[in-house]
Amino acid sequence: MRKTFHSCLSSHDEVMFRSEADLCRGFNALALAILETDSRLLAEGFLTTHFHELVQTDCPEEVMRRTRYSYARFFNAKYKRRGSLGERRPFSLDVEGFHHTLAALNYVNRQGLHHGLSQTPFGYRHCSAGVFFRKDLGHRQPVALMPDDQRYKYLPKGTGIPSEYRMDTDGLLLREDIIDTAQVETFYVSPRNFLFQMNKIGDEVSVREQRQEESSTPIITMAVMEPGYSPEGIGRLLQNEKGRHDPQMITDLELCAIIDNACLPKYFKGVTIYEMSRSQRIRLFDLLWNNLWARKRKRTTEGQLKRCLWL
């Protein structure tokens, strides 16, 4: 019998997704795991250092294992890296009850907003927020599709996937084909309520509703869903809920693009950061910290620069 689980795999000291293409490949790995295990995907969100998934399944560990293994093989081959990717034990939570599930859906769908990457949940591409009530909210746009004979380039070697699961020209399987949108929309009831849930600030009402519900699941809050964050970090996520997106703060993807596509070919003959010595990466840290890109046009932090350089 399928139950609902929220799972999260994090790697706070290392960037797991260094490009848009990596994020697309990460979702494809999850999509394949969902199809191979006969599970149902309700919501997901991929960021550079972690990803969330809300899944109905009878084997949550297997869904995560397949996703992680498939993506790690791709990442390690692309960047000449070795070893497992992410923390040793992913976070997993059994979610029971209507209000607990709704709170979990809200959190996962609002990933871009919480992490300061967009001013609304719909402004961040790599999460599920944009697939629900698409017709009513005007999100139904024509999509250029990848020719069938080219799809293999964006999937693990030897993997087949039915043609009804479409892929766009970026190599991304379409979320609306993978996610169980019909079931999720029953939780939100209407497009107007979905918009309300996506834009509300704070969770006092949600906490009260969850406390009135018989469930063994802890009260779903930001601290519960992001167990690796300090209280200060949770405070920043709560501030980001208000849509205070800072366009002058460089993103991990932008910083990784500078490192991988500009600095390494110029100064280190095109190797990846995983082929560099630690002393070379420290030299590159010093170069970037004092560079115009990092300090004048865009702002960065020491922690961000270290994780993008695997320091």
Order of alpha helices (4+ residues) and beta strands (2+ residues): beta-alpha-beta-beta-alpha-beta-alpha-alpha-alpha-alpha-alpha-alpha-alpha-alpha-alpha-alpha-alpha-alpha-alpha
